[in-house]
Amino acid sequence: MLKTVVLEGWPDCREDTPIVIRGYWAIRDEISVQDGVLFRSQHVIIPKTLQPEMLRRIHYSHIGGEACYRQARDTLFWPNMQGEIKDFVQQCSVCNEFAHEQQKETMMSHPLPKRPWQIVSTCSTMQERISCS
């Protein structure tokens, strides 16, 4: 239905838009159709029927809600995608089981250096710290 409305033209007011696609009203000017695929700018619009499958694929690696959303927002779109990803991750038994082990480490501070480049550090997965004296 969304493809039909995009190709034939949007109604003049939101109330005349079919209920199933009213969630797209605010972004109607950003939606286009290319080779039968709907896009919002350069993001593929995922139909309602494929959203559960896309949620499973987005969350396949169990990287957490925010990371899943960051990864998905670069290529995909559907209304309330961020909220649905967050809910999906919160219901994941694997993520809930290991969530306490994934806590972020508190920031470690050190004394202020007395000269330039006295302390040099990087952030990595192992939280390595390189210091020069």
SVG drawing of the C-alpha trace seen along z (x, -y; Angstrom):
<svg xmlns="http://www.w3.org/2000/svg" viewBox="-9 -21 69 38">
<polyline fill="none" stroke="black" stroke-width="0.4" points="0.0,0.0 2.9,-2.4 4.4,-1.8 1.1,-2.6 0.7,-5.8 4.2,-6.9 3.8,-6.2 0.3,-7.7 0.8,-10.6 0.1,-11.3 -3.3,-12.6 -3.4,-16.3 -4.0,-15.6 -2.9,-13.0 -6.4,-11.9 -7.0,-10.8 -4.0,-8.6 -4.7,-4.8 -4.1,-4.0 -1.5,-1.3 0.9,-3.8 0.2,-6.9 3.5,-6.3 5.2,-7.3 3.3,-10.6 6.0,-12.8 8.7,-11.5 6.6,-11.2 8.9,-13.6 11.9,-11.3 10.4,-8.1 11.1,-6.8 10.7,-3.6 13.6,-2.1 13.2,1.2 10.2,2.0 12.1,1.4 11.0,-1.4 13.7,-3.7 13.8,-6.5 16.7,-8.5 19.3,-5.7 17.8,-3.4 15.7,-0.4 12.2,-0.5 11.4,2.9 7.8,4.1 5.9,5.1 6.0,8.8 9.8,8.8 10.5,6.8 10.7,9.9 13.2,11.6 15.3,8.4 15.2,8.1 16.6,11.6 19.3,10.8 20.2,7.5 20.6,9.1 22.3,12.3 25.6,11.4 24.1,10.3 26.0,7.0 23.4,5.1 20.5,2.8 22.4,-0.4 25.0,1.4 22.3,3.2 20.5,0.0 23.7,-1.8 24.4,1.0 20.8,1.1 20.2,-2.6 22.9,-2.9 20.9,-0.8 17.4,0.0 14.3,-1.9 10.8,-1.3 8.7,-3.4 9.8,-2.9 12.7,-0.7 14.9,-1.8 12.1,-1.0 11.5,2.4 15.2,3.3 15.5,2.2 12.5,4.4 13.8,7.4 17.2,7.2 15.6,6.8 13.7,10.1 16.8,12.0 17.6,14.7 21.3,14.9 21.8,11.2 20.0,11.1 22.1,14.0 25.4,12.4 24.4,8.7 26.2,8.4 29.5,9.6 29.2,6.8 29.2,3.9 31.4,1.0 34.5,0.5 34.7,-2.7 36.9,-5.4 40.4,-5.3 42.0,-8.6 45.7,-9.4 47.6,-12.5 47.7,-15.5 50.9,-15.4 53.5,-18.0 54.7,-18.2 53.3,-17.6 53.1,-13.9 54.1,-12.7 51.1,-10.3 49.8,-8.7 46.9,-6.2 44.6,-4.4 41.3,-2.6 41.1,0.9 39.3,4.1 42.0,4.9 42.1,1.4 45.8,1.2 47.6,-1.9 50.9,-3.1 52.7,-5.6 55.9,-7.5 58.0,-9.1"/>
</svg>
